[in-house]
Amino acid sequence: MERMLSSNASLAAEQSSVRIRLMAGLALAGSVWLVGLVGHYTPLAEWPALFLYVIGSLSVALALGIRERLWDTMWITGRGLKRALAWGGGIGLALLVIDNINTYMYYRSGGAPMAQMEEILIGMRLVFFFPLLVLAEEFLWRGVLLSGLHDAGINRHLAVLLTTAAYALNHFAVAPVDMVERAMMAVMGLPIGIAGGYLALKTRNVWAAVALHGLTMISMIVDIFVIPRLV
């Protein structure tokens, strides 16, 4: 009887954890998209949505981790850290090389550089903002939402697809550049979301996706500032 009660309590706690993660993550994503839509038609552009996205994602993860003690459940954990970083770093380096080669060929064929993104990163010195952005995105999409969908019993491939699609589309809500550059960023986000999602599932550790994402961010900086000068 005691074992049955303990099992029921454990199941209830797991279901509560799933509900809390999905509600918090989806509420934040919806708020970001709404603020981004409003900002698109005002002089503020998408800046409020971008800051809500970063600060909100970090705050949600911290609140769930500290108040609800869901660090391990969200895969924000030190367990298997070396293995996670090895997987994320290895695949991240492979994507970095592939992306830089594709970008070089893109510029060689007459493709236009991402001038607005360059101005934001260097002119406004927001390149130093990237580490926080990487943590915020991975904590939200892989840590909060992907783990929540997985624990809710959603097919793992569908869970990766859904979180990747939402993550890629989110660039249209928070990127304060024109639609062409937003589309380019969304496309670049697809392999990050897919690879990062499967890495997080495999290792049960969000730091694998953080390592991969960080390297692809370095790749984007090389795409914008280095490769155009080599063509």
Sine and cosine of phi, psi and omega as CSV:
sin_phi,cos_phi,sin_psi,cos_psi,sin_omega,cos_omega
0.00,0.00,-0.71,0.70,0.01,-1.00
-0.90,0.44,-0.63,0.77,0.02,-1.00
-0.90,0.44,-0.64,0.77,0.01,-1.00
-0.91,0.41,-0.68,0.74,0.02,-1.00
-0.89,0.45,-0.64,0.77,0.01,-1.00
-0.91,0.41,-0.64,0.77,0.02,-1.00
-0.91,0.42,-0.67,0.74,0.02,-1.00
-0.90,0.43,-0.63,0.78,0.02,-1.00
-0.91,0.40,-0.64,0.77,0.02,-1.00
-0.91,0.42,-0.67,0.74,0.02,-1.00
-0.90,0.44,-0.67,0.74,0.01,-1.00
-0.90,0.44,-0.64,0.77,0.01,-1.00
-0.91,0.41,-0.64,0.77,0.02,-1.00
-0.91,0.41,-0.69,0.72,0.03,-1.00
-0.90,0.44,-0.61,0.79,0.04,-1.00
-0.91,0.42,-0.64,0.77,0.02,-1.00
-0.89,0.46,-0.70,0.71,0.02,-1.00
-0.88,0.47,-0.73,0.69,-0.02,-1.00
-0.88,0.48,-0.70,0.71,-0.03,-1.00
-0.90,0.44,-0.71,0.70,-0.02,-1.00
-0.90,0.44,-0.73,0.68,-0.05,-1.00
-0.93,0.38,-0.66,0.75,0.01,-1.00
-0.90,0.43,-0.70,0.71,-0.02,-1.00
-0.92,0.40,-0.72,0.70,-0.03,-1.00
-0.91,0.41,-0.71,0.70,-0.02,-1.00
-0.94,0.35,-0.59,0.81,0.04,-1.00
-0.89,0.45,-0.67,0.74,0.02,-1.00
-0.92,0.40,-0.73,0.68,-0.01,-1.00
-0.86,0.51,-0.69,0.73,0.02,-1.00
-0.89,0.45,-0.64,0.77,0.02,-1.00
-0.91,0.42,-0.66,0.75,0.01,-1.00
-0.89,0.46,-0.72,0.70,-0.01,-1.00
-0.91,0.42,-0.61,0.79,0.02,-1.00
-0.91,0.41,-0.72,0.70,0.02,-1.00
-0.90,0.44,-0.62,0.78,0.04,-1.00
-0.90,0.44,-0.64,0.77,0.02,-1.00
-0.91,0.42,-0.70,0.71,0.03,-1.00
-0.90,0.44,-0.71,0.71,-0.02,-1.00
-0.89,0.45,-0.50,0.87,-0.01,-1.00
-0.87,0.49,-0.46,0.89,-0.05,-1.00
-0.96,-0.28,0.31,0.95,0.04,-1.00
-0.75,-0.66,0.26,-0.97,0.04,-1.00
-0.89,0.45,-0.29,0.96,-0.01,-1.00
-0.95,0.30,-0.27,0.96,-0.05,-1.00
0.82,0.58,-0.61,-0.79,-0.09,-1.00
-0.99,-0.14,0.19,0.98,-0.05,-1.00
-0.88,0.48,-0.71,0.70,0.04,-1.00
-0.86,0.51,-0.63,0.78,0.00,-1.00
-0.91,0.41,-0.63,0.78,0.01,-1.00
-0.89,0.45,-0.72,0.70,-0.01,-1.00
-0.93,0.36,-0.61,0.80,0.09,-1.00
-0.88,0.47,-0.65,0.76,0.00,-1.00
-0.86,0.51,-0.78,0.63,-0.06,-1.00
-0.95,0.32,-0.81,0.59,-0.04,-1.00
-0.91,0.42,-0.66,0.76,0.00,-1.00
-0.91,0.42,-0.68,0.73,-0.02,-1.00
-0.89,0.45,-0.72,0.69,0.02,-1.00
-0.90,0.43,-0.64,0.77,-0.02,-1.00
-0.92,0.40,-0.68,0.74,0.02,-1.00
-0.88,0.48,-0.73,0.68,-0.01,-1.00
-0.89,0.46,-0.69,0.72,0.01,-1.00
-0.91,0.42,-0.66,0.75,-0.01,-1.00
-0.90,0.44,-0.71,0.71,0.00,-1.00
-0.92,0.38,-0.59,0.81,-0.01,-1.00
-0.95,0.31,-0.69,0.72,-0.08,-1.00
-0.99,0.14,-0.77,0.64,-0.09,-1.00
-0.98,0.21,-0.65,0.76,-0.07,-1.00
-0.99,-0.16,-0.10,1.00,0.00,-1.00
0.84,0.54,0.77,0.64,-0.06,-1.00
-0.94,-0.34,0.38,0.93,-0.02,-1.00
-0.81,0.58,-0.82,0.57,-0.03,-1.00
-0.90,0.43,-0.60,0.80,0.00,-1.00
-0.90,0.45,-0.57,0.82,0.04,-1.00
-1.00,0.06,0.05,1.00,0.01,-1.00
0.92,0.40,0.32,0.95,0.11,-0.99
-1.00,-0.05,0.99,0.10,-0.23,-0.97
-0.57,-0.82,0.35,-0.94,0.08,-1.00
-1.00,-0.03,-0.06,1.00,0.01,-1.00
-0.94,0.35,0.78,-0.62,0.00,-1.00
0.90,0.43,0.49,0.87,-0.10,-0.99
-0.90,0.44,-0.71,0.71,-0.03,-1.00
-0.87,0.49,-0.69,0.72,0.01,-1.00
-0.90,0.44,-0.67,0.74,0.00,-1.00
-0.90,0.45,-0.70,0.72,-0.01,-1.00
-0.92,0.39,-0.57,0.82,0.03,-1.00
-0.90,0.43,-0.71,0.70,0.03,-1.00
-0.90,0.44,-0.76,0.65,-0.03,-1.00
-0.90,0.43,-0.66,0.75,0.00,-1.00
-0.92,0.40,-0.67,0.74,-0.01,-1.00
-0.90,0.44,-0.76,0.65,-0.01,-1.00
-0.94,0.34,-0.56,0.83,0.05,-1.00
-0.89,0.46,-0.66,0.75,0.05,-1.00
-0.90,0.43,-0.64,0.77,0.03,-1.00
-0.89,0.45,-0.70,0.71,0.03,-1.00
-0.91,0.42,-0.59,0.81,0.02,-1.00
-0.86,0.50,-0.75,0.66,-0.01,-1.00
-0.89,0.45,-0.72,0.70,-0.01,-1.00
-0.88,0.47,-0.69,0.72,-0.01,-1.00
-0.90,0.44,-0.69,0.72,-0.02,-1.00
-0.91,0.42,-0.60,0.80,0.06,-1.00
-0.91,0.42,-0.71,0.70,0.01,-1.00
-0.89,0.46,-0.63,0.77,0.01,-1.00
-0.92,0.40,-0.64,0.77,0.05,-1.00
-0.86,0.51,-0.71,0.70,0.01,-1.00
-0.91,0.41,-0.57,0.82,0.03,-1.00
-0.89,0.47,-0.73,0.69,0.02,-1.00
-0.93,0.36,-0.60,0.80,0.02,-1.00
-0.89,0.46,-0.51,0.86,-0.01,-1.00
-1.00,0.03,0.13,0.99,0.07,-1.00
0.98,-0.17,0.19,0.98,0.01,-1.00
-0.91,0.42,0.54,-0.84,-0.03,-1.00
-1.00,0.09,0.65,-0.76,0.05,-1.00
-0.94,0.34,0.30,-0.96,0.01,-1.00
-1.00,0.06,0.98,0.20,-0.13,-0.99
-0.90,0.43,-0.66,0.75,-0.02,-1.00
-0.92,0.39,-0.64,0.77,0.02,-1.00
-0.91,0.41,-0.61,0.80,0.04,-1.00
-0.89,0.46,-0.67,0.75,0.00,-1.00
-0.90,0.43,-0.65,0.76,0.00,-1.00
-0.91,0.41,-0.71,0.71,-0.09,-1.00
-0.95,0.30,-0.66,0.75,-0.05,-1.00
-0.99,-0.14,-0.77,0.63,-0.03,-1.00
-0.87,0.49,-0.63,0.78,0.01,-1.00
-0.98,-0.17,0.03,1.00,0.05,-1.00
0.85,0.53,0.54,0.84,-0.01,-1.00
-1.00,0.04,0.06,1.00,0.06,-1.00
-0.88,0.47,-0.47,0.88,0.01,-1.00
-0.96,0.27,-0.14,0.99,-0.01,-1.00
-0.99,0.10,-0.24,0.97,-0.11,-0.99
-0.87,0.50,-0.69,0.73,0.00,-1.00
-0.84,0.54,-0.65,0.76,0.05,-1.00
-0.91,0.41,-0.62,0.78,0.01,-1.00
-0.89,0.45,-0.68,0.73,0.02,-1.00
-0.87,0.49,-0.74,0.67,0.02,-1.00
-0.87,0.49,-0.71,0.71,-0.03,-1.00
-0.87,0.49,-0.72,0.69,-0.05,-1.00
-0.92,0.40,-0.69,0.72,-0.03,-1.00
-0.94,0.33,-0.62,0.79,0.05,-1.00
-0.88,0.47,-0.64,0.77,-0.03,-1.00
-0.97,0.26,-0.86,0.51,-0.18,-0.98
-0.97,0.26,-0.68,0.74,0.00,-1.00
-1.00,-0.07,-0.66,0.75,-0.06,-1.00
-0.96,0.28,-0.77,0.64,-0.06,-1.00
-1.00,0.06,-0.82,0.57,-0.17,-0.99
-0.99,0.13,-0.71,0.70,-0.01,-1.00
-0.90,0.44,-0.69,0.73,0.02,-1.00
-0.90,0.44,-0.60,0.80,0.01,-1.00
-0.91,0.41,-0.70,0.71,0.04,-1.00
-0.90,0.44,-0.65,0.76,0.02,-1.00
-0.88,0.48,-0.74,0.67,-0.03,-1.00
-0.95,0.31,-0.31,0.95,0.06,-1.00
-0.98,0.17,-0.08,1.00,0.04,-1.00
1.00,-0.05,0.16,0.99,0.04,-1.00
-0.94,0.34,0.63,-0.78,0.08,-1.00
-0.77,0.64,0.73,-0.68,-0.13,-0.99
-0.89,0.45,-0.58,0.82,0.02,-1.00
-0.93,0.38,-0.65,0.76,0.04,-1.00
-0.91,0.41,-0.64,0.77,0.01,-1.00
-0.88,0.47,-0.68,0.73,0.04,-1.00
-0.91,0.42,-0.67,0.74,0.00,-1.00
-0.89,0.46,-0.71,0.70,-0.04,-1.00
-0.91,0.42,-0.73,0.68,-0.02,-1.00
-0.93,0.36,-0.56,0.83,0.04,-1.00
-0.93,0.38,-0.69,0.72,0.01,-1.00
-0.89,0.46,-0.70,0.72,0.00,-1.00
-0.91,0.41,-0.65,0.76,0.02,-1.00
-0.89,0.45,-0.70,0.71,0.00,-1.00
-0.91,0.41,-0.72,0.69,-0.01,-1.00
-0.91,0.42,-0.43,0.90,-0.01,-1.00
-0.88,0.48,-0.39,0.92,0.04,-1.00
-0.89,0.46,-0.46,0.89,0.03,-1.00
-0.96,0.28,-0.34,0.94,-0.03,-1.00
-1.00,-0.05,-0.45,0.90,-0.16,-0.99
-0.87,-0.49,-0.17,0.99,-0.05,-1.00
-1.00,0.05,0.91,-0.41,-0.04,-1.00
-0.99,0.14,0.81,0.59,0.04,-1.00
-0.72,-0.69,0.03,-1.00,-0.04,-1.00
-0.96,0.29,0.15,-0.99,-0.13,-0.99
-0.91,0.41,-0.50,0.86,0.01,-1.00
-0.91,0.43,-0.73,0.68,0.00,-1.00
-0.94,0.34,-0.54,0.84,0.08,-1.00
-0.89,0.45,-0.68,0.74,0.01,-1.00
-0.89,0.45,-0.64,0.77,0.04,-1.00
-0.89,0.46,-0.67,0.75,0.02,-1.00
-0.92,0.39,-0.61,0.79,0.03,-1.00
-0.90,0.44,-0.67,0.75,0.03,-1.00
-0.90,0.43,-0.67,0.74,0.04,-1.00
-0.90,0.44,-0.44,0.90,-0.01,-1.00
-0.97,0.25,-0.34,0.94,-0.06,-1.00
-0.88,0.48,-0.80,0.60,0.02,-1.00
-0.90,0.44,-0.51,0.86,0.05,-1.00
-0.90,0.44,-0.72,0.69,-0.03,-1.00
-0.91,0.41,-0.68,0.73,-0.03,-1.00
-0.93,0.36,-0.79,0.61,-0.02,-1.00
-0.91,0.42,-0.69,0.73,0.00,-1.00
-0.90,0.44,-0.61,0.79,0.02,-1.00
-0.90,0.43,-0.74,0.67,0.00,-1.00
-0.93,0.37,-0.55,0.83,0.06,-1.00
-0.90,0.43,-0.69,0.72,0.02,-1.00
-0.89,0.46,-0.64,0.77,0.04,-1.00
-0.91,0.41,-0.67,0.74,-0.05,-1.00
-0.92,0.38,-0.70,0.71,-0.10,-0.99
-1.00,-0.05,-0.24,0.97,-0.14,-0.99
0.80,0.61,0.64,0.77,-0.05,-1.00
-0.53,-0.85,0.88,-0.47,-0.08,-1.00
-0.94,0.33,-0.29,0.96,-0.03,-1.00
-0.93,0.36,-0.34,0.94,0.11,-0.99
-0.90,0.43,-0.70,0.71,0.02,-1.00
-0.94,0.35,-0.56,0.83,0.03,-1.00
-0.90,0.44,-0.69,0.72,0.01,-1.00
-0.88,0.47,-0.73,0.68,0.03,-1.00
-0.87,0.49,-0.73,0.68,-0.05,-1.00
-0.90,0.44,-0.65,0.76,0.02,-1.00
-0.87,0.49,-0.66,0.75,0.01,-1.00
-0.93,0.37,-0.59,0.81,0.04,-1.00
-0.95,0.32,-0.48,0.88,0.11,-0.99
-0.91,0.41,-0.65,0.76,0.08,-1.00
-0.88,0.48,-0.64,0.77,0.05,-1.00
-0.86,0.50,-0.66,0.75,-0.01,-1.00
-0.92,0.40,-0.61,0.79,0.04,-1.00
-0.90,0.44,-0.65,0.76,0.07,-1.00
-0.90,0.44,-0.65,0.76,0.03,-1.00
-0.84,0.55,-0.67,0.74,-0.13,-0.99
-0.99,0.13,-0.63,0.77,-0.18,-0.98
-0.95,-0.31,-0.40,0.92,-0.10,-1.00
-0.97,-0.24,-0.80,0.60,-0.13,-0.99
-0.88,0.47,-0.66,0.75,0.03,-1.00
-0.84,0.55,-0.46,0.89,-0.02,-1.00
-0.99,0.11,-0.17,0.98,0.02,-1.00
-0.99,-0.10,-0.26,0.97,-0.07,-1.00
-0.99,0.14,0.00,0.00,0.00,0.00
